[in-house]
C-alpha cells in the first residue's frame, strides 16, 4: 500500500523529472556563460522557473472542457494583443514584438502559438466528420492560421510566423483534410517564393544568404553561424569541461545565453552532453505525442498533437539554426535559453498537456 496520495501518484513523474533535469542543465550552462556567477542569468532564470512551475501545476488541474470553452476567447485576446503590438509595440533589436507594461514585457506572438492549436482543435472537434473534406470547411481554419502569421511577419518575426504556420498545417493534416489540398498549397507556395523573397526585410534576406554560404562573410553577417560551429566542433566527444568554454567566456560566441546556448553547452559538455539533452527533449515530445495518439476525443487528440509538435519546432528550429542547417530566425532553445517569454509558453504548454494526462487517468479509473 502506497503512502503517497492518489493525486501525487497520478502525476507524470517521468515527464516532471525530465523537465527539471533540462532546466537544471540550462541553469548550469547559464552559470558557466556568466563566468561562474549566478547573476545576471542563472538566478533570474531559476526564480522564473519556480514561479512558472507552480503555474504549470495549477493549469494541470483545469478540466479539458474548460480549455475547450476558452479556446476561441483566448485566440481573440491574442489576436487583439498582436494588433496592439503593431500600433504601440516596444521596438527592440530592430523588431516590434513586445508590449511594455513597465513591470513585464509581453510578447503576444508567444500566446498565439498556443491559441492557434487550441482554436483549431476546437473547430475540428465541433465540425461534423462529413464536412472535413469540404472546401468550405478549409476557409475558417486557414484564416485562423494565416491572419496571426501575417501579423507576426509584420513585426517582423519570421521564426515565430513559421512556427504558427507549420503547427497549423500539421493540425489541418491531422484533422483529415485531403492530401491533394496540401500538394496544391505546396505548389502555390513554391510559385510565390519570388514574391515572398521581395517582401523580406534586408536583414532577413541576409540571414538566408548567410545560411547558404556562411563562409562568404565570416566576420560580418556569417559571424554567428561560424562561431557557433566552432564552439560545437571544439567540444569534441566529451567537451572541454564545465566552466572551460573559451568561445562563450571570451565572448566570441554572440548570444551565448539565449539563441546559441546549445553551442555554449556543447563546447563544455561535448557531443555526449548534446545527445543526452536531445534524448531528454525527445522524451518530453514523445510523452505529449502519445497523449494525442491515445486521446479520447478529437479535441484531445489534436490539442496534444499540436502542442507536442510546437515543442518539437522550438527544439528542431533552434538546433538547426545553431548548427548551420537553417537560417538564424531567433527561436530560443526551450527551457535552456535565458528569457521569460519562451519559458512561459512552454510551461503553459506542458500544463495543458498535464491536464490532458490527468483527464486520461480519470477516464481509465472510471472504466
SESERO-782380 format. One record per residue (C-alpha): residue number from 1; x negated, y, z negated. Coordinates in nm, 2 decimals. Each point is the difference from the previous one (the first is absolute). Layout:
> NUM_X_Y_Z;
...
***
This chain:
> 1_0.00_0.00_0.00;
> 2_-0.15_0.33_0.11;
> 3_-0.03_0.29_-0.25;
> 4_0.03_0.25_0.29;
> 5_0.34_0.16_0.06;
> 6_0.17_-0.09_0.32;
> 7_-0.04_0.36_0.13;
> 8_-0.37_-0.03_-0.02;
> 9_-0.02_-0.35_0.14;
> 10_0.20_0.11_0.30;
> 11_-0.26_0.26_0.10;
> 12_-0.22_-0.07_0.30;
> 13_-0.32_-0.04_-0.20;
> 14_-0.21_-0.10_0.30;
> 15_0.09_0.32_0.18;
> 16_-0.05_0.21_-0.31;
> 17_-0.34_-0.14_-0.08;
> 18_-0.11_0.05_0.36;
> 19_0.12_0.35_0.00;
> 20_-0.19_0.09_-0.32;
> 21_-0.31_-0.17_0.13;
> 22_0.01_0.21_0.32;
> 23_0.05_0.32_-0.20;
> 24_-0.29_-0.08_-0.24;
> 25_-0.23_-0.07_0.29;
> 26_0.11_0.33_0.15;
> 27_-0.07_0.18_-0.33;
> 28_-0.35_-0.16_-0.01;
> 29_-0.07_0.12_0.35;
> 30_0.12_0.36_-0.08;
> 31_-0.22_-0.01_-0.32;
> 32_-0.30_-0.09_0.22;
> 33_0.08_0.25_0.27;
> 34_0.00_0.28_-0.27;
> 35_-0.35_-0.10_-0.09;
> 36_0.09_-0.21_-0.31;
> 37_0.26_0.25_-0.14;
> 38_0.37_-0.05_-0.08;
> 39_0.08_0.35_0.11;
> 40_0.13_0.13_0.22;
> 41_0.13_-0.30_0.18;
> 42_0.02_-0.32_-0.20;
> 43_0.16_0.15_-0.31;
> 44_0.27_0.18_0.19;
> 45_0.07_-0.30_0.22;
> 46_0.02_-0.23_-0.31;
> 47_0.25_0.23_-0.17;
> 48_0.20_0.03_0.32;
> 49_0.02_-0.38_0.02;
> 50_0.11_-0.05_-0.35;
> 51_0.29_0.24_0.05;
> 52_0.10_-0.15_0.33;
> 53_-0.02_-0.35_-0.13;
> 54_0.27_0.09_-0.25;
> 55_0.20_0.15_0.29;
> 56_-0.04_-0.32_0.19;
> 57_0.12_-0.21_-0.29;
> 58_0.30_0.22_-0.04;
> 59_0.09_-0.01_0.37;
> 60_-0.03_-0.38_-0.01;
> 61_0.32_-0.01_-0.22;
> 62_0.21_0.19_0.26;
> 63_0.25_-0.24_0.15;
> 64_-0.01_-0.07_0.38;
> 65_0.34_0.15_0.04;
> 66_-0.12_0.33_-0.14;
> 67_-0.29_0.01_0.25;
> 68_0.25_-0.05_0.28;
> 69_0.22_0.28_-0.13;
> 70_-0.28_0.25_-0.01;
> 71_-0.16_-0.09_0.33;
> 72_0.17_0.26_0.21;
> 73_-0.01_0.28_-0.26;
> 74_-0.37_-0.07_-0.05;
> 75_-0.06_0.02_0.38;
> 76_0.19_0.33_0.02;
> 77_-0.19_0.15_-0.29;
> 78_-0.34_-0.11_0.15;
> 79_0.11_0.15_0.34;
> 80_0.09_0.33_-0.16;
> 81_-0.33_0.01_-0.18;
> 82_-0.18_-0.06_0.33;
> 83_0.19_0.30_0.14;
> 84_-0.10_0.21_-0.30;
> 85_-0.36_-0.10_0.07;
> 86_0.03_0.14_0.35;
> 87_0.13_0.33_-0.14;
> 88_-0.19_0.05_-0.32;
> 89_-0.25_-0.28_-0.03;
> 90_-0.34_0.04_-0.15;
> 91_-0.28_0.00_0.25;
> 92_-0.32_-0.20_-0.08;
> 93_-0.28_-0.14_0.22;
> 94_0.17_0.13_0.31;
> 95_0.34_-0.17_-0.07;
> 96_0.32_0.11_-0.15;
> 97_0.11_-0.30_-0.20;
> 98_0.08_0.10_-0.36;
> 99_0.25_0.18_-0.20;
> 100_-0.18_0.18_-0.29;
> 101_0.22_0.01_-0.31;
> 102_-0.28_0.13_-0.22;
> 103_-0.04_-0.30_-0.23;
> 104_0.00_-0.25_0.29;
> 105_-0.04_-0.01_0.37;
> 106_0.26_-0.22_0.18;
> 107_-0.06_-0.16_0.33;
> 108_0.35_-0.09_0.13;
> 109_-0.13_-0.21_0.28;
> 110_-0.10_-0.26_-0.26;
> 111_0.36_-0.02_-0.12;
> 112_0.11_-0.05_0.36;
> 113_-0.20_-0.32_0.04;
> 114_0.23_-0.15_-0.26;
> 115_0.32_0.18_0.10;
> 116_-0.02_-0.13_0.36;
> 117_-0.03_-0.36_-0.11;
> 118_0.29_0.02_-0.25;
> 119_0.22_0.18_0.25;
> 120_-0.06_-0.24_0.29;
> 121_0.05_-0.30_-0.23;
> 122_0.34_0.14_-0.12;
> 123_0.10_0.09_0.36;
> 124_-0.06_-0.36_0.13;
> 125_0.15_-0.15_-0.32;
> 126_0.33_0.18_0.08;
> 127_-0.02_-0.05_0.38;
> 128_0.21_-0.30_0.11;
> 129_-0.23_-0.26_0.16;
> 130_0.20_0.01_0.33;
> 131_-0.11_0.36_0.05;
> 132_-0.37_-0.05_-0.07;
> 133_-0.07_-0.06_0.37;
> 134_0.22_0.30_0.12;
> 135_-0.20_0.29_0.14;
> 136_0.23_0.24_-0.19;
> 137_-0.13_-0.16_-0.33;
> 138_-0.35_0.11_0.08;
> 139_0.05_0.37_0.01;
> 140_0.06_0.07_-0.37;
> 141_-0.30_-0.20_-0.13;
> 142_-0.22_0.14_0.28;
> 143_0.09_0.36_-0.11;
> 144_-0.06_-0.10_-0.36;
> 145_-0.36_-0.08_0.09;
> 146_-0.07_0.25_0.28;
> 147_0.12_0.32_-0.18;
> 148_-0.22_-0.03_-0.31;
> 149_-0.30_-0.13_0.21;
> 150_0.03_0.30_0.22;
> 151_0.01_0.24_-0.31;
> 152_-0.30_-0.17_-0.15;
> 153_-0.19_0.03_0.33;
> 154_0.07_0.38_-0.01;
> 155_-0.19_0.03_-0.33;
> 156_-0.22_-0.15_0.17;
> 157_-0.04_-0.35_-0.16;
> 158_-0.06_-0.26_0.27;
> 159_-0.07_-0.28_-0.25;
> 160_0.32_0.03_-0.20;
> 161_0.21_0.05_0.32;
> 162_-0.16_-0.33_0.13;
> 163_0.09_-0.18_-0.33;
> 164_0.36_0.12_0.01;
> 165_0.04_-0.10_0.36;
> 166_-0.16_-0.34_-0.03;
> 167_0.19_-0.09_-0.31;
> 168_0.32_0.11_0.18;
> 169_-0.07_-0.20_0.31;
> 170_-0.08_-0.32_-0.21;
> 171_0.34_0.03_-0.18;
> 172_0.18_0.04_0.33;
> 173_-0.16_-0.32_0.12;
> 174_0.06_-0.18_-0.33;
> 175_0.37_0.11_0.02;
> 176_0.04_-0.20_0.32;
> 177_-0.01_0.26_0.28;
> 178_-0.07_-0.16_0.34;
> 179_-0.37_-0.03_0.09;
> 180_0.06_0.15_0.35;
> 181_0.08_0.34_-0.17;
> 182_-0.35_0.00_-0.16;
> 183_-0.16_-0.09_0.33;
> 184_0.18_0.29_0.17;
> 185_-0.09_0.24_-0.29;
> 186_-0.36_-0.11_0.02;
> 187_-0.01_0.07_0.37;
> 188_0.15_0.34_-0.06;
> 189_-0.26_0.08_-0.26;
> 190_-0.28_-0.09_0.24;
> 191_0.15_0.22_0.27;
> 192_0.02_0.29_-0.25;
> 193_-0.36_-0.03_-0.13;
> 194_-0.12_0.29_0.22;
> 195_0.27_0.22_-0.15;
> 196_-0.08_-0.11_-0.35;
> 197_-0.37_0.07_0.06;
> 198_0.08_0.35_0.11;
> 199_0.21_0.06_-0.31;
> 200_-0.28_-0.10_-0.24;
> 201_-0.20_0.26_-0.18;
> 202_-0.36_0.04_0.09;
> 203_-0.13_-0.16_-0.32;
> 204_0.23_-0.30_0.06;
> 205_-0.14_-0.04_0.35;
> 206_-0.35_0.02_-0.14;
> 207_0.08_-0.28_-0.24;
> 208_0.11_-0.22_0.28;
> 209_-0.30_0.08_0.21;
> 210_-0.23_-0.06_-0.30;
> 211_0.16_-0.33_-0.06;
> 212_-0.08_-0.10_0.36;
> 213_-0.36_0.12_-0.02;
> 214_-0.11_0.10_-0.36;
> 215_-0.36_0.00_0.10;
> 216_0.06_0.28_0.25;
> 217_-0.01_0.26_-0.28;
> 218_-0.13_-0.18_-0.31;
> 219_-0.07_0.33_-0.19;
> 220_0.32_0.17_0.10;
> 221_0.34_-0.15_0.07;
> 222_-0.13_-0.36_-0.03;
> 223_-0.17_0.07_-0.34;
> 224_0.28_-0.16_-0.22;
> 225_0.01_-0.33_0.19;
> 226_-0.38_-0.02_0.05;
> 227_-0.07_0.04_-0.38;
> 228_0.28_-0.23_-0.09;
> 229_-0.14_-0.28_0.22;
> 230_-0.35_0.06_-0.15;
> 231_0.14_-0.02_-0.36;
> 232_0.19_-0.33_0.07;
> 233_-0.29_-0.15_0.19;
> 234_-0.26_0.09_-0.25;
> 235_0.19_-0.19_-0.27;
> 236_-0.07_-0.33_0.16;
> 237_0.14_-0.31_-0.16;
> 238_-0.02_0.08_-0.37;
> 239_-0.04_0.38_0.01;
> 240_-0.26_0.23_-0.16;
> 241_0.15_-0.03_-0.34;
> 242_0.24_0.21_-0.21;
> 243_-0.10_0.37_-0.02;
> 244_-0.27_-0.06_0.26;
> 245_0.18_0.12_0.32;
> 246_-0.22_0.26_0.17;
> 247_0.24_0.11_0.28;
> 248_0.26_0.13_-0.24;
> 249_-0.23_0.11_-0.28;
> 250_-0.21_0.20_0.24;
> 251_0.32_0.14_0.16;
> 252_-0.08_-0.14_0.34;
> 253_0.34_-0.16_0.01;
> 254_0.29_0.25_0.02;
> 255_0.32_-0.06_-0.20;
> 256_-0.17_-0.28_-0.18;
> 257_0.27_0.01_-0.27;
> 258_0.31_0.02_0.22;
> 259_0.03_-0.12_0.36;
> 260_-0.35_-0.17_0.01;
> 261_0.00_-0.16_-0.34;
> 262_-0.02_-0.35_0.15;
> 263_-0.34_0.10_0.15;
> 264_-0.11_0.12_-0.34;
> 265_0.11_-0.33_-0.16;
> 266_-0.15_-0.22_0.28;
> 267_-0.34_0.17_-0.04;
> 268_-0.02_-0.10_-0.36;
> 269_0.19_-0.33_-0.01;
> 270_-0.08_-0.12_0.35;
> 271_0.21_-0.23_0.23;
> 272_0.08_-0.22_-0.30;
> 273_0.17_0.29_-0.17;
> 274_0.19_0.10_0.32;
> 275_0.13_-0.36_0.05;
> 276_0.12_-0.02_-0.36;
> 277_0.18_0.33_0.04;
> 278_0.16_-0.11_0.32;
> 279_0.12_-0.32_-0.16;
> 280_0.16_0.21_-0.28;
> 281_0.18_0.22_0.25;
> 282_0.10_-0.32_0.20;
> 283_0.16_-0.14_-0.32;
> 284_0.21_0.31_-0.06;
> 285_0.11_0.02_0.36;
> 286_0.08_-0.38_0.01;
> 287_0.20_0.03_-0.32;
> 288_0.22_0.28_0.14;
> 289_0.03_-0.17_0.34;
> 290_0.12_-0.33_-0.17;
> 291_0.27_0.20_-0.18;
> 292_0.12_0.10_0.35;
> 293_0.00_-0.35_0.13;
> 294_0.19_-0.13_-0.30;
> 295_0.24_0.30_-0.02;
> 296_0.37_-0.08_-0.07;
> 297_0.13_0.29_0.21;
> 298_-0.09_0.20_0.31;
> 299_-0.08_0.30_-0.21;
> 300_-0.23_-0.20_-0.23;
> 301_-0.18_-0.17_0.29;
> 302_-0.05_0.32_0.20;
> 303_-0.10_0.21_-0.30;
> 304_-0.26_-0.25_-0.12;
> 305_-0.13_-0.05_0.35;
> 306_-0.02_0.37_0.07;
> 307_-0.17_0.09_-0.33;
> 308_-0.26_-0.28_0.02;
> 309_-0.08_0.10_0.35;
> 310_-0.04_0.37_-0.11;
> 311_-0.26_-0.12_-0.25;
> 312_-0.17_-0.20_0.27;
> 313_-0.01_0.31_0.22;
> 314_-0.17_0.20_-0.28;
> 315_-0.27_-0.26_-0.04;
> 316_-0.03_-0.09_0.37;
> 317_-0.03_0.35_0.13;
> 318_-0.24_0.12_-0.26;
> 319_-0.23_-0.30_0.04;
> 320_0.01_0.03_0.38;
> 321_-0.08_0.37_-0.04;
> 322_-0.30_-0.03_-0.23;
> 323_-0.15_-0.28_0.21;
> 324_0.03_0.19_0.33;
> 325_0.28_-0.23_0.13;
> 326_0.26_0.29_0.02;
> 327_-0.01_0.38_0.01;
> 328_-0.03_0.18_-0.33;
> 329_0.36_0.10_-0.09;
> 330_-0.02_0.07_-0.37;
> 331_0.17_-0.31_-0.14;
> 332_-0.13_-0.07_-0.35;
> 333_-0.07_-0.35_-0.14;
> 334_0.29_-0.07_-0.23;
> 335_-0.07_-0.03_-0.38;
> 336_-0.37_0.07_0.07;
> 337_-0.03_0.34_0.16;
> 338_0.02_0.30_-0.23;
> 339_0.33_0.19_0.02;
> 340_0.35_0.00_-0.13;
> 341_0.23_0.00_0.31;
> 342_-0.11_-0.34_0.14;
> 343_-0.02_-0.17_-0.34;
> 344_0.35_0.13_-0.09;
> 345_0.14_-0.13_0.32;
> 346_-0.16_-0.35_-0.04;
> 347_0.11_-0.02_-0.37;
> 348_0.36_0.09_0.09;
> 349_-0.02_-0.25_0.29;
> 350_-0.12_-0.28_-0.24;
> 351_0.28_0.11_-0.25;
> 352_0.26_-0.06_0.27;
> 353_-0.15_-0.34_0.09;
> 354_0.00_-0.09_-0.37;
> 355_0.37_0.09_-0.01;
> 356_0.05_-0.25_0.29;
> 357_-0.20_-0.26_-0.19;
> 358_0.21_0.05_-0.31;
> 359_0.32_-0.03_0.20;
> 360_-0.13_-0.32_0.16;
> 361_-0.08_-0.15_-0.34;
> 362_0.35_0.09_-0.13;
> 363_0.16_-0.17_0.30;
> 364_-0.20_-0.32_-0.05;
> 365_0.09_0.00_-0.37;
> 366_0.37_0.03_0.08;
> 367_-0.03_-0.30_0.24;
***
